[in-house]
Amino acid sequence: MISFEPTEEQQMIRETVAAFARDELRPAARAVDEGGAIPDGVIASASQLGLVRAWLPEEYGGDGSARSALTGAMIAEELAWGDLALAAHLTAPRLLAFPIAEQGTAAQRQRYLKRFAGASFAAGSSALIEPRYDFDLQSIATIARREGDGWILEGEKCFVPLAGESEAILVYARPGEGEGVAGFIVPRETSGLEISEAEKNMGLKGLKTYELKLAGCRVGDDALLGGEAGINFGRIVSQMRVAAVAMTAGLARAAFEYARDYAKERRAFGAPIATRQAIAFMLAEMAIEVDAMRLLAWEAAWHLDRGEDAVIESYLAKHYASAAALKVADNAVQVLGGHGYIREHPVEMWLRNARGLAAMEGLAII
């Protein structure tokens, strides 16, 4: 049975992260969007939260907390309420650390996890999306060809977060024809791996993303995530999609709350504009969409925590949330009228960020 009441521990974690988002992320969001640089103080404060370390095994220096998709969804929502770009930046190391912790070999866990268990921020990333108009997770074009005692990777990736500073990147590729998808841990200095300059995106400007080119990129057998046993790619994708939906709900909630509060304070013709039927109905629809996104994320997370397949649930949640977040953010701009279009208010930034999340896969994982 799905419970809609967080446990005492989940509520404590949620409140702690919410306070961090309110005190650290929200005040820094506009400057980060304008300048593209994240203050060292924000990164240091996030490191103290243990956004990665808390869920790594104790034997690798982590806190050993049991990893829960539902708890992860709550954390992702609160972080994105503060700022979506900062949330994606601060949790990007999970894209490498969590798949290794859950599906990697003992040697891979020993080699890579300790760097994410320290007191300071350690960048990590994964490369999933490809620069093709017809990109589909079921038909990844990046190829891994076995050669001798290793693999040769060929292909291109885009929207890879923190690739320029990550020591290693988890690259998803197809090992031959019709053999599913595998993950390869590729150190940044690997010959044949070319990392572009940071992409210039419409939104999410606090999150540096990059294009990768893999041309004759050779890695050893030890780079294959999970070894010969391979990985459960569907589970990884579901974890990514739940994270995306939860972050979408956080952004949408921020836009709704800002528009609601503005409408209560802004007066026209002697009364707050929130009393006007058109505005009131719009705000009600926004509130419904936010709750729908959250509950869809929680349902998929619940299945993941039970060890069940959540591919369908996470896909439906992502498909719904991508459109709903744009609607909520756009409505927030409309509620503010002309003020919604100027940078004095954050709703225009949230609209740009919502567009980016709708177009991207694999920017976060729970």
TORDRENPA-529640 format. One record per residue (C-alpha): x, y, z; residue in three letters; residue number from 0. Coordinates in pm, whole numbers. Last residue first. Layout:
      c1      c2      c3  rest   nr
       X       Y       Z   ALA  NUM
...
This chain:
      c1      c2      c3  rest   nr
    1772     936    -701   ILE  365
    1920    1031   -1036   ILE  364
    1971    1360   -1218   ALA  363
    2039    1507   -1562   LEU  362
    1949    1187   -1747   GLY  361
    1696    1309   -1999   GLU  360
    1658    1658   -2139   MET  359
    1390    1849   -2329   ALA  358
    1137    1896   -2049   ALA  357
    1416    1993   -1809   LEU  356
    1526    2271   -2042   GLY  355
    1180    2419   -2089   ARG  354
    1128    2425   -1713   ALA  353
    1450    2622   -1671   ASN  352
    1334    2891   -1913   ARG  351
     999    2918   -1733   LEU  350
    1174    2928   -1396   TRP  349
    1390    3217   -1514   MET  348
    1081    3410   -1629   GLU  347
     922    3342   -1289   VAL  346
    1215    3489   -1095   PRO  345
    1087    3848   -1063   HIS  344
    1299    4158   -1119   GLU  343
    1409    3983   -1432   ARG  342
    1123    4118   -1640   ILE  341
     861    3913   -1822   TYR  340
     646    3830   -1522   GLY  339
     614    4198   -1434   HIS  338
     414    4250   -1754   GLY  337
     144    4017   -1624   GLY  336
     237    3853   -1295   LEU  335
     -36    3592   -1338   VAL  334
      83    3533   -1695   GLN  333
     439    3453   -1587   VAL  332
     303    3207   -1332   ALA  331
      86    3054   -1601   ASN  330
     397    2991   -1812   ASP  329
     566    2818   -1518   ALA  328
     260    2601   -1451   VAL  327
     213    2508   -1817   LYS  326
     581    2433   -1865   LEU  325
     576    2215   -1555   ALA  324
     269    2026   -1680   ALA  323
     425    1938   -2014   ALA  322
     738    1775   -1873   SER  321
     545    1640   -1575   ALA  320
     314    1421   -1782   TYR  319
     584    1255   -1990   HIS  318
     809    1211   -1686   LYS  317
     531    1052   -1480   ALA  316
     429     824   -1767   LEU  315
     789     713   -1813   TYR  314
     841     658   -1439   SER  313
     527     444   -1410   GLU  312
     609     240   -1720   ILE  311
     970     168   -1626   VAL  310
     894     107   -1257   ALA  309
     998    -259   -1236   ASP  308
     983    -369    -875   GLU  307
    1246    -371    -603   GLY  306
     995    -245    -346   ARG  305
    1180      85    -327   ASP  304
    1149     116    -705   LEU  303
     772      67    -690   HIS  302
     741     339    -425   TRP  301
     956     571    -636   ALA  300
     713     531    -929   ALA  299
     421     621    -702   GLU  298
     611     908    -540   TRP  297
     693    1066    -875   ALA  296
     330    1041    -988   LEU  295
     222    1191    -655   LEU  294
     457    1486    -693   ARG  293
     354    1561   -1049   MET  292
     -16    1545    -962   ALA  291
      32    1774    -660   ASP  290
     202    2036    -875   VAL  289
     -62    2007   -1149   GLU  288
    -347    2056    -901   ILE  287
    -184    2369    -757   ALA  286
    -143    2514   -1107   MET  285
    -509    2446   -1187   GLU  284
    -614    2631    -872   ALA  283
    -388    2924    -960   LEU  282
    -550    2953   -1304   MET  281
    -899    2934   -1155   PHE  280
    -818    3214    -909   ALA  279
    -667    3431   -1183   ILE  278
    -971    3400   -1412   ALA  277
   -1212    3441   -1121   GLN  276
   -1061    3761    -990   ARG  275
   -1006    3737    -614   THR  274
    -636    3666    -665   ALA  273
    -614    4011    -830   ILE  272
    -634    4164    -483   PRO  271
    -914    4423    -464   ALA  270
    -967    4797    -524   GLY  269
    -972    4799    -903   PHE  268
    -640    4613    -911   ALA  267
    -437    4497    -615   ARG  266
    -124    4282    -613   ARG  265
     -72    4121    -272   GLU  264
    -275    3803    -305   LYS  263
    -178    3761    -670   ALA  262
     190    3792    -583   TYR  261
     157    3522    -317   ASP  260
     -12    3285    -561   ARG  259
     239    3358    -839   ALA  258
     533    3288    -608   TYR  257
     373    2972    -473   GLU  256
     293    2841    -821   PHE  255
     642    2909    -958   ALA  254
     812    2743    -661   ALA  253
     577    2446    -682   ARG  252
     656    2408   -1052   ALA  251
    1029    2403    -980   LEU  250
     987    2144    -706   GLY  249
     752    1931    -915   ALA  248
    1004    1933   -1199   THR  247
    1273    1823    -954   MET  246
    1054    1530    -849   ALA  245
     983    1446   -1213   VAL  244
    1353    1453   -1303   ALA  243
    1451    1238   -1005   ALA  242
    1179     987   -1093   VAL  241
    1309     987   -1449   ARG  240
    1667     916   -1348   MET  239
    1565     631   -1118   GLN  238
    1354     485   -1400   SER  237
    1650     511   -1638   VAL  236
    1871     325   -1389   ILE  235
    1608      55   -1342   ARG  234
    1567       7   -1716   GLY  233
    1942     -21   -1760   PHE  232
    1967    -321   -1529   ASN  231
    2340    -361   -1570   ILE  230
    2596    -603   -1710   GLY  229
    2681    -946   -1565   ALA  228
    3009    -934   -1760   GLU  227
    3131    -653   -1538   GLY  226
    2873    -447   -1351   GLY  225
    2976    -130   -1528   LEU  224
    3222    -214   -1805   LEU  223
    3537     -12   -1727   ALA  222
    3725    -316   -1595   ASP  221
    3723    -462   -1945   ASP  220
    3958    -184   -2050   GLY  219
    3872     142   -2223   VAL  218
    3949     267   -2574   ARG  217
    3794     575   -2726   CYS  216
    3829     528   -3102   GLY  215
    3629     845   -3150   ALA  214
    3405     937   -2859   LEU  213
    3282    1291   -2887   LYS  212
    3128    1456   -2584   LEU  211
    2908    1764   -2566   GLU  210
    2900    1961   -2244   TYR  209
    2674    2086   -1967   THR  208
    2749    2349   -1702   LYS  207
    2456    2389   -1464   LEU  206
    2406    2742   -1335   GLY  205
    2263    2838   -1672   LYS  204
    1971    2598   -1640   LEU  203
    1803    2796   -1918   GLY  202
    1855    2897   -2280   MET  201
    2171    2689   -2307   ASN  200
    2523    2771   -2412   LYS  199
    2716    2445   -2401   GLU  198
    3045    2430   -2209   ALA  197
    3344    2385   -2440   GLU  196
    3365    2040   -2589   SER  195
    3498    1721   -2429   ILE  194
    3688    1481   -2656   GLU  193
    3739    1119   -2553   LEU  192
    3970     933   -2791   GLY  191
    4247     892   -2534   SER  190
    4108     868   -2183   THR  189
    4183    1178   -1970   GLU  188
    3827    1206   -1839   ARG  187
    3818     849   -1711   PRO  186
    3543     645   -1884   VAL  185
    3319     421   -1674   ILE  184
    3123     225   -1933   PHE  183
    2752     146   -1901   GLY  182
    2570    -108   -2116   ALA  181
    2254     -91   -2323   VAL  180
    2060    -371   -2492   GLY  179
    2219    -630   -2715   GLU  178
    2045    -557   -3044   GLY  177
    2361    -495   -3245   GLU  176
    2686    -447   -3057   GLY  175
    2750    -320   -2705   PRO  174
    2509     -23   -2712   ARG  173
    2640     271   -2514   ALA  172
    2588     458   -2188   TYR  171
    2889     659   -2073   VAL  170
    2961     696   -1700   LEU  169
    3204     986   -1680   ILE  168
    3528     998   -1478   ALA  167
    3733    1267   -1306   GLU  166
    3447    1511   -1355   SER  165
    3550    1873   -1415   GLU  164
    3463    1934   -1779   GLY  163
    3189    1670   -1779   ALA  162
    2994    1867   -1517   LEU  161
    2659    1777   -1675   PRO  160
    2650    1594   -2010   VAL  159
    2392    1774   -2224   PHE  158
    2530    1604   -2534   CYS  157
    2672    1270   -2642   LYS  156
    2849    1148   -2954   GLU  155
    2959     808   -3080   GLY  154
    3227     541   -3088   GLU  153
    3356     345   -2788   LEU  152
    3624      77   -2830   ILE  151
    3624    -194   -2563   TRP  150
    3884    -400   -2382   GLY  149
    4087    -719   -2364   ASP  148
    4106    -761   -2740   GLY  147
    3847    -544   -2912   GLU  146
    3484    -535   -2808   ARG  145
    3285    -265   -2984   ARG  144
    3081     -18   -2781   ALA  143
    2845     185   -2998   ILE  142
    2678     520   -2935   THR  141
    2355     513   -3138   ALA  140
    2113     452   -2851   ILE  139
    1795     301   -2992   SER  138
    1572     226   -2693   GLN  137
    1665     549   -2519   LEU  136
    1542     737   -2824   ASP  135
    1706    1027   -3003   PHE  134
    1518    1125   -3319   ASP  133
    1646    1484   -3337   TYR  132
    1997    1357   -3271   ARG  131
    2259    1507   -3037   PRO  130
    2275    1206   -2801   GLU  129
    2154    1193   -2441   ILE  128
    2311     950   -2189   LEU  127
    2647    1068   -2061   ALA  126
    2702    1033   -1685   SER  125
    2863    1263   -1433   SER  124
    3087    1312   -1132   GLY  123
    3226    1612    -949   ALA  122
    3368    1578    -599   ALA  121
    3240    1828    -339   PHE  120
    3432    1831     -11   SER  119
    3391    1628     309   ALA  118
    3482    1299     145   GLY  117
    3253    1011      52   ALA  116
    3246    1082    -321   PHE  115
    3616    1000    -371   ARG  114
    3564     674    -180   LYS  113
    3317     547    -436   LEU  112
    3546     512    -736   TYR  111
    3806     236    -696   ARG  110
    3644      20    -428   GLN  109
    3305      35    -596   ARG  108
    3459     -57    -930   GLN  107
    3651    -349    -776   ALA  106
    3339    -481    -604   ALA  105
    3152    -467    -934   THR  104
    2900    -195   -1007   GLY  103
    2521    -222    -987   GLN  102
    2409     -34    -676   GLU  101
    2718     162    -569   ALA  100
    2834     209    -929   ILE   99
    2489     327   -1038   PRO   98
    2482     567    -737   PHE   97
    2828     718    -778   ALA   96
    2823     823   -1143   LEU   95
    2492    1004   -1177   LEU   94
    2511    1077    -803   ARG   93
    2793    1322    -874   PRO   92
    2532    1543   -1052   ALA   91
    2346    1615    -725   THR   90
    2494    1959    -661   LEU   89
    2477    2065   -1024   HIS   88
    2119    1947   -1078   ALA   87
    1999    2124    -763   ALA   86
    2186    2441    -861   LEU   85
    2015    2442   -1200   ALA   84
    1673    2373   -1050   LEU   83
    1682    2639    -782   ASP   82
    1539    2642    -430   GLY   81
    1229    2445    -528   TRP   80
    1471    2220    -716   ALA   79
    1641    2127    -389   LEU   78
    1308    2056    -219   GLU   77
    1185    1835    -502   GLU   76
    1510    1639    -525   ALA   75
    1510    1568    -150   ILE   74
    1153    1436    -158   MET   73
    1233    1220    -460   ALA   72
    1541    1079    -287   GLY   71
    1331     984      15   THR   70
    1098     797    -218   LEU   69
    1386     634    -404   ALA   68
    1529     507     -77   SER   67
    1895     435     -11   ARG   66
    1959     285     331   ALA   65
    2204     508     513   SER   64
    2564     380     517   GLY   63
    2728     709     612   ASP   62
    2985     676     335   GLY   61
    3358     607     369   GLY   60
    3377     315     127   TYR   59
    3310      47     391   GLU   58
    3029     264     526   GLU   57
    2822     212     212   PRO   56
    2717     527      21   LEU   55
    2381     685      92   TRP   54
    2492     975     314   ALA   53
    2793    1051      95   ARG   52
    2593    1169    -205   VAL   51
    2378    1456     -74   LEU   50
    2597    1467     237   GLY   49
    2436    1781     380   LEU   48
    2782    1915     467   GLN   47
    2873    1903      99   SER   46
    2575    2127      23   ALA   45
    2713    2393     258   SER   44
    3051    2381      84   ALA   43
    2890    2407    -260   ILE   42
    2683    2706    -151   VAL   41
    2987    2875       3   GLY   40
    3192    2825    -311   ASP   39
    2943    3039    -501   PRO   38
    2818    2882    -827   ILE   37
    2925    3060   -1146   ALA   36
    2695    3104   -1448   GLY   35
    2686    3481   -1410   GLY   34
    2321    3571   -1468   GLU   33
    2166    3239   -1367   ASP   32
    2404    3209   -1071   VAL   31
    2319    3561    -958   ALA   30
    1948    3479    -982   ARG   29
    1972    3151    -790   ALA   28
    2190    3258    -497   ALA   27
    1907    3364    -261   PRO   26
    1701    3053    -355   ARG   25
    1988    2809    -303   LEU   24
    2124    2898      40   GLU   23
    1853    2986     293   ASP   22
    1541    2840     128   ARG   21
    1711    2539     -32   ALA   20
    1902    2465     289   PHE   19
    1582    2492     493   ALA   18
    1404    2258     252   ALA   17
    1694    2011     279   VAL   16
    1661    1998     657   THR   15
    1280    1980     642   GLU   14
    1292    1689     396   ARG   13
    1547    1501     602   ILE   12
    1335    1540     917   MET   11
    1020    1439     729   GLN   10
    1192    1131     590   GLN    9
    1309    1029     937   GLU    8
     963    1071    1089   GLU    7
     815     870     803   THR    6
     644    1053     520   PRO    5
     263    1023     503   GLU    4
     119     946     160   PHE    3
     155     573     210   SER    2
     132     343     -91   ILE    1
       0       0       0   MET    0
